[in-house]
Amino acid sequence: MRALSRLRFLALVLGVIVLPLAGCGSTASRATGTGSVRGAVAPEAQTLMPLFAQLQALESGQRGSPVTILHLGDSHTAGDKFSGRLRQLFQDRFGAAGRGTLPPGVPFDYYRPTLVSAEQTGDWTVDSSYGSNAFGLFGISGFRTSSSDPDAAMILASEEGQGFDHVELVVLAQPGGGTIEVSVDGRVVHELPTEGSVARAARLDLPVSPGSRSLTLRPMGDGRVSLLSWSTRRGNSGVLYESHGIVGTTINIIGRWEPGTLAWEIGHSDPAMIVLAYGTNEGFNDDLTREEYTADFRTRLRALRQAAPNAAIVVAGPPDANRLPRGCNGESYSCGPVEASEVASYEELYRSRNTDSRYCRWHPPPNLDVVRQVQRSVAAAEGAYFWDWSQVMGGTCGTHRWAVGEPSLAYDDHVHFRTDGYRMSADALFQDIMRHYATYRLPGATDIAEVPR
């Protein structure tokens, strides 16, 4: 049955409004029971206790709603190989509640999210919060996709056998905003007006038939519509692993998202854990200073902590990555660290087009380790759990070894990994978390969750 909702302004909270489906109540609070007696979790893992409590509630049957994990990062996250494998591992172990929140439509080339397929047709404009001329309101996805073309459409199709039974849209309510036609499995189920007196984020919560397979959104041609995110999930218990990555970004991308909207979205999802996977792009910034980056990272981590005070926060320190001096091309080179004696002249040796063969080698940029050190120290000071991704590949020059090895686990750029490289990375992080969870779950337990192959 087609329903035309009416924009309803609620009490202003954090500068945003909620657009509820008529007759729908608020999201139920989540159980955080702990079940059996907790074990002696290692001191460095005490910060993971909020996650452990909710996972144990799932396993013990005390929790009937999903546990949400939020993963934010750069290109390592945008490709959804690392986060997608983590999603698989958590959902295989604790149950799957669907795909969760994604950026709307197809936000960038080669977008390949796991568990769903996404497409868009017609005239859409995609704005990224990372763009040099980014303006307007952005939420946690970091993208805004807009159109007034009645022939345009965006389609999200579930690749899970169980499909979905719930749809959420976060839209931009704005002056002159048009209406979005919402269809599920080819049938129009809702018409959502987005007219608003001022630009603000708004949400539609829409229950749909269990086992639904596809969601289609179309502008109805009566004005411009702008979407900030869309989501499909199931109401059963299990894990929602929601990931948002933008190529080329640093931790400071969070500062480009409207603070009230960010806090509102995180508050709604109520994550048990937030994974932060930034640092590679900061490490390649030769002008970065330890003091400035410490302040930046602390500021962004605290903003997330304020938005999700009951969540565990995991800082995934940047993996190893390597570069060549600009003048070195066309040959196979070895890899080695930048020596202490070379740091002072790094600009001349490695950033200029120096072709001296003595310096033609792959190497981690010096600031990559500075970034890793800063993240570790800030995480410790702010009550977050630090995981050193670089150790998965054996530390310095590990990415080079992955790139030249057989089979190759990294691409020739010595920055990004192949599917098996991301798989190994995700397996290592999951096993590390599960090692501590085993202690929490059963005092004295030594079992570490096996990673399915």
C-alpha positions as CSV (number, residue, x, y, z in Angstrom):
1,M,0.0,0.0,0.0
2,R,1.4,3.4,-1.0
3,A,1.7,5.9,1.8
4,L,2.5,9.6,1.6
5,S,4.3,10.6,4.8
6,R,4.2,14.2,6.1
7,L,7.3,15.9,7.2
8,R,7.1,16.2,11.0
9,F,9.5,18.4,12.9
10,L,10.4,17.0,16.3
11,A,12.2,18.6,19.2
12,L,15.6,19.8,17.9
13,V,18.4,17.4,19.1
14,L,21.9,18.0,17.9
15,G,20.7,20.1,15.0
16,V,18.9,17.3,13.2
17,I,15.3,16.1,12.7
18,V,13.9,12.6,12.5
19,L,11.4,11.5,9.9
20,P,9.6,8.6,11.4
21,L,7.1,6.4,9.6
22,A,3.7,7.2,10.9
23,G,2.8,4.8,13.7
24,C,6.4,3.5,14.3
25,G,7.8,3.8,17.7
26,S,11.4,4.6,18.7
27,T,14.1,2.0,18.4
28,A,14.1,-0.4,21.4
29,S,17.0,0.0,23.8
30,R,19.6,-2.7,23.5
31,A,20.4,-5.3,26.1
32,T,23.9,-5.4,27.5
33,G,23.6,-8.3,29.8
34,T,26.8,-10.2,30.4
35,G,25.6,-13.7,31.1
36,S,28.2,-15.9,32.8
37,V,31.0,-14.7,35.0
38,R,33.7,-12.7,33.2
39,G,37.2,-13.9,33.0
40,A,40.4,-12.0,33.8
41,V,40.7,-10.0,30.6
42,A,44.2,-8.6,30.0
43,P,44.7,-5.0,31.1
44,E,45.3,-3.8,27.5
45,A,41.9,-5.3,26.4
46,Q,39.8,-3.9,29.2
47,T,38.6,-1.2,26.8
48,L,36.9,-4.0,24.7
49,M,34.5,-5.0,27.5
50,P,31.5,-3.1,26.1
51,L,31.8,-5.2,22.9
52,F,32.3,-8.4,24.9
53,A,29.2,-7.8,27.0
54,Q,27.0,-7.4,24.0
55,L,28.5,-10.4,22.1
56,Q,28.0,-12.6,25.1
57,A,24.4,-11.4,25.4
58,L,23.9,-12.6,21.8
59,E,25.5,-15.9,22.5
60,S,23.5,-16.5,25.6
61,G,20.2,-15.6,24.0
62,Q,19.7,-12.6,26.3
63,R,19.7,-10.1,23.4
64,G,17.2,-10.1,20.6
65,S,18.4,-7.1,18.6
66,P,21.5,-6.6,16.5
67,V,24.9,-5.7,17.9
68,T,26.4,-2.9,15.6
69,I,30.0,-2.5,14.8
70,L,31.1,0.7,13.0
71,H,34.2,0.8,10.9
72,L,35.6,4.1,9.5
73,G,38.7,4.4,7.3
74,D,40.5,5.3,4.1
75,S,41.0,3.3,0.9
76,H,41.8,0.1,2.8
77,T,38.2,0.4,4.1
78,A,36.6,1.8,0.9
79,G,37.4,-1.4,-1.0
80,D,35.4,-3.4,1.6
81,K,37.8,-6.3,1.4
82,F,39.3,-5.7,4.9
83,S,36.0,-4.6,6.4
84,G,34.0,-7.2,4.4
85,R,36.1,-10.0,5.7
86,L,35.6,-8.8,9.3
87,R,31.9,-8.6,8.6
88,Q,31.9,-12.2,7.5
89,L,33.9,-13.4,10.5
90,F,31.7,-11.6,13.1
91,Q,28.5,-12.6,11.4
92,D,29.6,-16.2,11.0
93,R,30.4,-16.4,14.7
94,F,27.6,-14.4,16.2
95,G,24.8,-14.3,13.6
96,A,24.0,-12.0,10.7
97,A,21.5,-9.1,10.9
98,G,22.0,-7.8,7.3
99,R,24.2,-5.4,5.5
100,G,23.4,-2.2,7.4
101,T,24.2,1.4,6.4
102,L,26.0,2.3,3.2
103,P,26.6,5.5,1.2
104,P,23.8,6.1,-1.2
105,G,23.9,4.8,-4.8
106,V,27.3,4.3,-6.3
107,P,29.6,6.9,-4.6
108,F,32.8,6.2,-6.5
109,D,34.2,4.1,-9.3
110,Y,34.9,0.4,-8.6
111,Y,32.5,0.4,-5.7
112,R,32.0,-3.2,-4.7
113,P,30.3,-3.5,-1.3
114,T,29.9,-7.0,0.1
115,L,26.6,-8.8,0.7
116,V,24.8,-6.3,-1.7
117,S,25.0,-4.9,-5.2
118,A,24.4,-1.2,-5.9
119,E,23.6,0.7,-9.1
120,Q,22.3,4.0,-10.1
121,T,20.8,5.1,-13.4
122,G,19.9,8.5,-14.8
123,D,21.2,11.9,-13.7
124,W,22.6,11.8,-10.2
125,T,25.2,14.1,-8.6
126,V,27.6,12.6,-6.1
127,D,29.3,15.0,-3.7
128,S,32.1,13.7,-1.5
129,S,33.1,15.3,1.8
130,Y,36.7,14.8,0.7
131,G,36.3,17.0,-2.4
132,S,38.4,20.2,-2.5
133,N,35.2,22.1,-3.0
134,A,33.0,20.1,-0.6
135,F,30.1,22.1,0.8
136,G,26.9,21.5,2.5
137,L,25.8,18.9,5.0
138,F,27.5,15.4,5.2
139,G,26.9,12.6,7.6
140,I,28.8,9.5,8.5
141,S,28.9,8.0,5.0
142,G,30.9,11.1,3.8
143,F,28.8,11.2,0.6
144,R,25.7,13.0,-0.6
145,T,23.9,11.9,-3.8
146,S,21.3,14.1,-5.4
147,S,18.9,14.3,-8.3
148,S,15.7,15.9,-9.5
149,D,15.4,13.6,-12.6
150,P,12.2,11.5,-12.5
151,D,13.9,9.0,-14.8
152,A,16.8,8.4,-12.3
153,A,16.9,5.5,-9.9
154,M,19.2,3.9,-7.4
155,I,18.9,0.2,-6.6
156,L,20.2,-1.8,-3.7
157,A,19.9,-5.6,-4.0
158,S,20.6,-8.0,-1.2
159,E,22.8,-11.0,-2.0
160,E,21.9,-12.7,1.3
161,G,19.4,-15.6,1.2
162,Q,17.4,-14.1,4.1
163,G,17.1,-10.7,2.4
164,F,15.9,-7.8,4.6
165,D,12.9,-6.7,6.6
166,H,13.8,-3.2,7.4
167,V,14.8,-0.1,5.4
168,E,16.3,3.1,6.7
169,L,17.0,6.2,4.7
170,V,18.9,9.3,5.9
171,V,18.0,12.2,3.6
172,L,18.6,15.9,3.5
173,A,15.4,17.8,4.3
174,Q,15.8,21.2,2.5
175,P,13.9,24.1,1.0
176,G,12.4,23.0,-2.3
177,G,13.1,19.3,-1.5
178,G,11.3,16.9,-3.7
179,T,9.7,13.5,-3.0
180,I,11.4,10.1,-3.1
181,E,9.5,7.1,-4.3
182,V,10.5,4.0,-2.3
183,S,9.9,0.6,-3.9
184,V,10.7,-2.8,-2.5
185,D,10.8,-5.8,-4.9
186,G,9.3,-3.7,-7.6
187,R,6.3,-2.5,-5.6
188,V,5.9,1.1,-4.4
189,V,5.7,1.1,-0.6
190,H,6.2,4.7,0.4
191,E,6.5,8.3,-0.9
192,L,8.9,10.4,1.2
193,P,8.7,14.2,1.0
194,T,12.0,16.0,1.8
195,E,10.8,19.6,1.9
196,G,12.1,21.5,4.9
197,S,12.5,25.0,6.0
198,V,16.3,24.6,6.5
199,A,18.8,22.0,5.5
200,R,18.8,19.2,8.1
201,A,19.3,15.5,8.2
202,A,16.2,13.4,8.5
203,R,15.5,9.7,8.8
204,L,12.9,7.3,7.5
205,D,12.5,4.0,9.4
206,L,10.4,1.6,7.3
207,P,9.5,-2.0,8.1
208,V,9.0,-4.1,5.0
209,S,8.1,-7.7,4.2
210,P,10.5,-10.3,5.6
211,G,12.7,-11.7,2.9
212,S,12.7,-8.6,0.7
213,R,15.4,-8.6,-1.9
214,S,15.7,-5.2,-3.6
215,L,15.2,-1.5,-2.7
216,T,14.7,1.1,-5.4
217,L,14.6,4.9,-4.9
218,R,13.4,7.4,-7.5
219,P,13.0,11.2,-7.4
220,M,9.3,12.0,-8.3
221,G,10.3,15.1,-10.3
222,D,8.8,17.7,-7.9
223,G,12.2,19.0,-6.6
224,R,15.7,18.0,-5.8
225,V,16.2,15.0,-3.5
226,S,19.5,14.4,-1.6
227,L,20.4,11.2,0.2
228,L,23.1,10.8,2.8
229,S,22.8,7.0,3.4
230,W,20.6,4.0,3.0
231,S,20.3,0.8,4.9
232,T,18.8,-2.6,4.8
233,R,18.8,-5.0,7.8
234,R,16.9,-7.7,9.6
235,G,15.2,-7.3,13.0
236,N,16.7,-10.6,14.3
237,S,19.7,-10.7,16.6
238,G,23.1,-10.9,15.2
239,V,25.8,-8.5,14.1
240,L,25.6,-5.5,11.8
241,Y,29.1,-4.5,10.6
242,E,28.8,-1.1,9.0
243,S,31.8,0.3,7.2
244,H,32.5,3.7,5.6
245,G,35.7,4.4,3.7
246,I,36.8,7.2,1.5
247,V,39.9,6.9,-0.8
248,G,42.7,9.3,0.1
249,T,41.4,10.4,3.4
250,T,43.0,11.0,6.8
251,I,41.4,11.0,10.3
252,N,40.5,14.7,9.7
253,I,37.8,13.8,7.3
254,I,35.6,13.4,10.3
255,G,35.9,17.1,10.8
256,R,34.1,17.6,7.5
257,W,31.0,15.8,8.7
258,E,28.3,18.0,10.3
259,P,28.9,17.4,14.0
260,G,25.3,17.2,15.1
261,T,24.4,14.9,12.3
262,L,27.4,12.6,13.0
263,A,26.5,12.4,16.7
264,W,22.8,11.8,15.8
265,E,23.7,9.0,13.4
266,I,26.1,7.3,15.8
267,G,23.7,7.7,18.7
268,H,21.0,6.0,16.6
269,S,23.2,3.0,15.6
270,D,24.5,2.7,19.2
271,P,27.7,0.8,18.2
272,A,29.2,-1.7,20.5
273,M,32.6,-1.1,18.8
274,I,34.1,1.6,16.5
275,V,37.1,0.6,14.4
276,L,39.3,3.5,13.2
277,A,41.5,2.5,10.3
278,Y,43.3,5.7,9.2
279,G,47.0,6.6,9.0
280,T,48.4,5.5,5.6
281,N,47.8,8.9,3.9
282,E,49.0,10.8,7.0
283,G,52.2,8.7,6.9
284,F,52.9,9.7,3.3
285,N,52.6,13.4,4.2
286,D,56.2,14.5,4.6
287,D,55.0,17.9,6.2
288,L,53.2,16.2,9.0
289,T,54.4,17.0,12.5
290,R,54.0,14.8,15.6
291,E,52.5,17.6,17.7
292,E,49.9,18.6,15.1
293,Y,48.9,15.0,14.3
294,T,48.6,14.2,18.0
295,A,46.2,17.0,18.5
296,D,44.2,16.1,15.4
297,F,43.9,12.4,16.3
298,R,43.0,13.1,19.9
299,T,40.3,15.6,18.8
300,R,38.7,13.1,16.3
301,L,38.8,10.2,18.7
302,R,37.2,12.3,21.5
303,A,34.4,13.4,19.1
304,L,33.6,9.7,18.5
305,R,33.9,8.9,22.2
306,Q,31.4,11.6,23.0
307,A,29.0,10.4,20.4
308,A,29.3,6.8,21.6
309,P,30.4,6.9,25.2
310,N,29.5,3.2,25.7
311,A,31.4,1.8,22.7
312,A,34.7,0.1,22.6
313,I,37.1,1.9,20.2
314,V,39.7,0.0,18.3
315,V,42.5,1.9,16.6
316,A,43.9,-0.1,13.7
317,G,47.4,1.4,13.3
318,P,48.4,1.8,9.6
319,P,49.8,-1.2,7.8
320,D,53.3,-1.1,6.4
321,A,53.5,0.8,3.1
322,N,56.4,1.6,0.8
323,R,57.5,4.3,-1.7
324,L,60.3,4.8,-4.2
325,P,62.2,8.0,-4.7
326,R,60.6,10.0,-7.6
327,G,63.5,9.4,-10.0
328,C,63.6,5.6,-9.7
329,N,61.5,3.9,-12.3
330,G,61.5,0.8,-14.5
331,E,63.5,-1.6,-12.4
332,S,63.0,-4.1,-9.6
333,Y,64.4,-2.7,-6.4
334,S,64.9,-4.0,-2.9
335,C,63.4,-2.5,0.2
336,G,65.0,-1.1,3.3
337,P,64.2,1.5,6.0
338,V,65.3,5.1,5.8
339,E,68.4,5.4,7.9
340,A,68.7,7.9,10.7
341,S,71.5,9.7,8.8
342,E,69.1,10.1,5.8
343,V,66.2,11.6,7.6
344,A,67.6,15.1,7.7
345,S,68.2,15.1,3.9
346,Y,65.0,13.1,3.0
347,E,63.6,16.0,0.9
348,E,66.6,16.0,-1.3
349,L,67.1,12.2,-1.5
350,Y,63.6,10.9,-1.9
351,R,61.2,13.7,-2.8
352,S,63.3,15.2,-5.6
353,R,63.9,13.3,-8.8
354,N,67.2,11.8,-7.6
355,T,68.3,9.0,-9.8
356,D,71.4,8.0,-7.8
357,S,71.1,4.2,-7.7
358,R,72.3,4.2,-4.0
359,Y,68.9,5.6,-3.0
360,C,66.7,3.7,-5.4
361,R,65.0,1.4,-3.0
362,W,61.5,0.9,-1.7
363,H,61.1,2.2,1.9
364,P,58.4,3.2,4.4
365,P,58.0,7.0,4.5
366,P,59.5,8.2,7.8
367,N,56.3,9.7,9.0
368,L,54.4,6.4,8.8
369,D,56.0,5.2,12.0
370,V,55.4,8.6,13.6
371,V,51.7,8.2,12.8
372,R,51.7,4.7,14.3
373,Q,53.5,5.9,17.5
374,V,51.0,8.8,17.9
375,Q,48.0,6.5,17.4
376,R,49.3,4.1,19.9
377,S,49.9,6.7,22.6
378,V,46.7,8.6,22.0
379,A,44.7,5.3,22.1
380,A,46.3,4.4,25.4
381,A,45.6,7.8,26.9
382,E,42.0,7.9,25.7
383,G,41.0,4.4,26.6
384,A,41.0,2.8,23.2
385,Y,42.5,-0.5,22.0
386,F,45.5,-0.2,19.7
387,W,46.1,-3.0,17.1
388,D,49.3,-2.8,15.0
389,W,48.3,-3.8,11.5
390,S,51.9,-3.6,10.3
391,Q,52.9,-6.6,12.4
392,V,50.6,-8.8,10.2
393,M,53.1,-8.4,7.4
394,G,56.2,-8.6,9.5
395,G,56.8,-4.9,10.1
396,T,59.1,-2.7,8.0
397,C,59.1,-3.6,4.3
398,G,56.4,-6.2,4.9
399,T,54.3,-4.8,2.0
400,H,57.3,-5.1,-0.3
401,R,57.6,-8.8,0.6
402,W,53.9,-9.2,0.0
403,A,54.1,-7.5,-3.4
404,V,57.0,-9.6,-4.7
405,G,56.0,-12.9,-3.0
406,E,54.3,-15.9,-4.6
407,P,51.4,-15.7,-4.3
408,S,51.4,-11.9,-4.3
409,L,49.4,-10.4,-1.4
410,A,49.9,-6.7,-2.3
411,Y,49.7,-4.6,-5.5
412,D,52.7,-3.1,-7.2
413,D,52.0,0.3,-5.6
414,H,53.2,-1.2,-2.3
415,V,50.2,0.4,-0.5
416,H,47.1,-1.6,-1.3
417,F,46.6,-5.3,-0.8
418,R,45.1,-8.1,-2.8
419,T,42.1,-9.9,-1.6
420,D,44.1,-12.5,0.3
421,G,46.2,-9.8,1.9
422,Y,43.2,-8.1,3.3
423,R,41.8,-11.5,4.3
424,M,44.9,-12.3,6.3
425,S,44.8,-8.8,7.9
426,A,41.1,-9.2,8.9
427,D,41.7,-12.7,10.2
428,A,44.5,-11.5,12.4
429,L,42.5,-8.6,13.9
430,F,39.5,-10.9,14.5
431,Q,41.6,-13.6,16.2
432,D,43.2,-10.9,18.4
433,I,39.8,-9.7,19.6
434,M,38.5,-13.2,20.0
435,R,41.5,-14.2,22.0
436,H,40.5,-11.6,24.7
437,Y,36.9,-12.5,24.3
438,A,37.6,-16.1,25.1
439,T,39.1,-15.1,28.4
440,Y,36.1,-12.8,29.1
441,R,33.5,-15.5,28.2
442,L,34.9,-18.3,30.2
443,P,37.4,-17.7,33.1
444,G,40.6,-19.6,32.4
445,A,39.5,-20.5,28.9
446,T,42.3,-21.0,26.3
447,D,40.2,-21.6,23.2
448,I,40.7,-19.0,20.4
449,A,37.9,-18.9,17.8
450,E,38.9,-20.7,14.7
451,V,38.8,-18.5,11.6
452,P,36.7,-20.2,8.9
453,R,38.5,-20.7,5.6
